[in-house]
Amino acid sequence: MNHAATHRALIAHFGSLRTTLVCMGLLGAAAFAGQAGGGFGVVALSTAIALLAVNLLAALVVHPAFRRQLPLLVFHLALLALVVLVGIGRLSSLDGRFELAQGVDFDGRLIESSAGAWHRDGLAKLAFRHDGFEIDYAPGRKRGATRNRVTWHDEDGTPRNAVIGDHRPLLIDGYRIYTSPNKGFAPMLTWTPKQGEPVSGTVHLPAFPMHELRQSREWTLPDGRVAWVLLQIDETLIDPAAAARFRVPEQHRLVLRMDPMRAEMRPGQSVQIEGGTLTYVGLRSWMGYRVSYDPTLPWLLAAALLAALSLAWHYTQRFFFPARVAAPARAALQGAVDA
């Protein structure tokens, strides 16, 4: 008898609202731990999900009203699905960022990333090319929408193209790729050694116009030496007093410095340095991208809609059809009295 009472008390404890609040707090803390990856994050998130799932199931046992009223039953089952889906989504999600110069294909490498412990990296298969972008500015340098052109091939090899933006993603294999406010200029350089094949690369200068007065960066040559490059713009690109469009400057010079040598180059010009020739091919633009992946998003939306609709159904019955809600409760009470 005491064993049965202890069992009921334990179920009542796990099904209480206080336990629900504690479990939700644990789930929030474990979600951040799960983003860091590793064994601890997986264990913490899995434990929090399991505890909250047990809490919801215990609530269905402790509170008979949930089982007698179909809307409440559906609502709590939808909550259970939401809890499980949130946990799975955090463990399998990815958030990251990368940059691409105009005409360059994405190779799957990210500058920064945060991935769940269960995420299987499929970025290497997302072969698309950045074809350039257009951004209009209103007076006062108020940035308009980004119109970024991309090209890729679908599964059967058919070439596809699209225009994406900060809120219009490119969807490939479940990955959502957006543009970001970061963009700028990318000088393209070619290093031709005295012995060996030429090597080309781009230098992504600081974002423009945010860092308009700091358009310089170090660039490492294939042989390990470091060169300092500065883009000297000889025209006004985005006038704060007028409407404008982001564009590559026509009048500019590239300043190259490798102690003790200093040179200024225009597109197509070269400079002889120890070990080979460095050529300034031309100036391109680069765009910063955001990438995210969460396979549970459609299911989360469905579960959230189901929870909202079932709760609306419950309160509609309660306030507009109270007799239908009260009848099952009276029947259950009468059955208990007869017993």
TAQUI-V582428 format. One record per helix or strand. SS is the DSSP state (A for helix, B for strand). FROM is the first residue (numbers start at 1). TO is the last residue. Records with the same first field share a line. If there is no record, write none. Layout:
BEGIN
SS = FROM-TO / FROM-TO
END
This chain:
BEGIN
A = 2-14 / 17-35 / 38-62 / 64-68 / 70-92 / 123-125 / 297-320 / 322-338
B = 94-101 / 105-105 / 112-115 / 128-138 / 142-153 / 159-164 / 170-172 / 175-193 / 199-204 / 216-220 / 226-233 / 244-245 / 252-258 / 261-265 / 270-273 / 276-293
END
